[in-house]
Amino acid sequence: MWAGTWRVGGVLAMSRAFGNRLLKQFVVAEPEIQEQVVDDELEFLVLASDGLWDVVTNEDAVSIVRAEEEPDAAARKLTETAFSRGSADNITCIVVRFHHEKTKVDSPPPAGTHG
């Protein structure tokens, strides 16, 4: 049910209901698993609790992370945004930025070096 945030039995936030004995009949603890190839197209990964996702869309999260140079600053900005939008749940966020080495295959090595 919705009570400012999604709640199981109107009592616990979904992520905290998994271990609750009385609510087990309502909650399936099967994780959603996805595999993603980390290639040059993948810029960053945002791991966050429902306190963020209740009030911040995927599109907003991408815009916020891209506007910050450092991942810790991006995570802080995301949590501040969720708080300012009135999130009623715990807000936890981690941003992992991938640094892909850019090498030019068609360029010869600099003079005086061994390729």
N, C-alpha and C positions, 0 to 999 in steps of 0.2 A: 504494500500500500504506500501511497505518497503522503508523507507527513513533513513537508519541508525538504525532505530527501527520501529516497526509497528506503523503506523499512520492512522488515520481516515481522509479521504479526503486530505491526505498529510499535514495536519495542526497540529492536536493534537494527542498526545500519547493516545492509546486506553483507559487507565484508567481515563484520564482527559476528554474524550469526552462524558461521560455519561450525564453530566449536560449541555452540550452545545446545545442550542436550534437549531442552524443551522445544527448540525450533527445528530440530533435525528433519522432522517430517515435511517441512516446507522448503528446505534448502538442499540442493544437490551440489556437492563439493567437487564436481568434475571440472577441471580447469579447461579453459579454451586455449589451445596451443596452436601457434602459427610459426612457420619457418620463413625467414626473410634472408635473402642473400645480401651480404654486406658488400656492395659495390660502390662505384663512384657516384651513383645516383642517390644513395642514402646519406643524407646530411647529418641527421641526429635522431635520437630516440628519447621519448619522454615517457618515463614511468611515473605514474601518479595515482593517488587514491581517488575514490569517488568524490571527495570533498572538492577536488579540482574539476573533475569532469561533470559534476552536477551543474556548474555555472559557466564553464569555459568550453567553447566548441573546439573541435579539432582545428578548424581554420584559424580561430583566434590564437590557439596555442602555437601553431606554426608561425604566425606573424610575430608573436611576442618573442619566440626563441630566435628567429632570424634577425630581430632588431637588436639583440644583445650579442656581444662578441664572446663573452665567457659563459660556459655552461652553468656555473654557480650563480651568476647574475641573472641568467634566464630562468633558472629554477626559482630564485627569489622573486622575480617579477611575476611569474605564474602564480605563486602562492599569494602574493600581495593582491593580484588581480582577483583571484577567487575570493579572498577575504573581503575586498572592497565591493564585490558583487553580492555579498551576503550569504556565502556558503554556510550551510548549517551543519557541516560535518567536518571531521578531521581532514586537514589539507597536508598531504605529503607529496613531494615532487622531487624527482631526480632527472637531470638532463645529461645525456651522453652525446657529445659531439664527435663525429668521426672525422679524422684528418687523413685524407687520402693523398698519398704522394703523387705529385704530377711530374711525370718524366716525359721528355721528348724523345721518341724513338728514332725520329728521322734526323736528329742533330748529331754531328760528330762530336767526340769528346774535346774539351779545350786543349789547346796546344800545350805540349809538355807533359801531358798526362797519358796514362795507358788506359785504353778502352777495354 
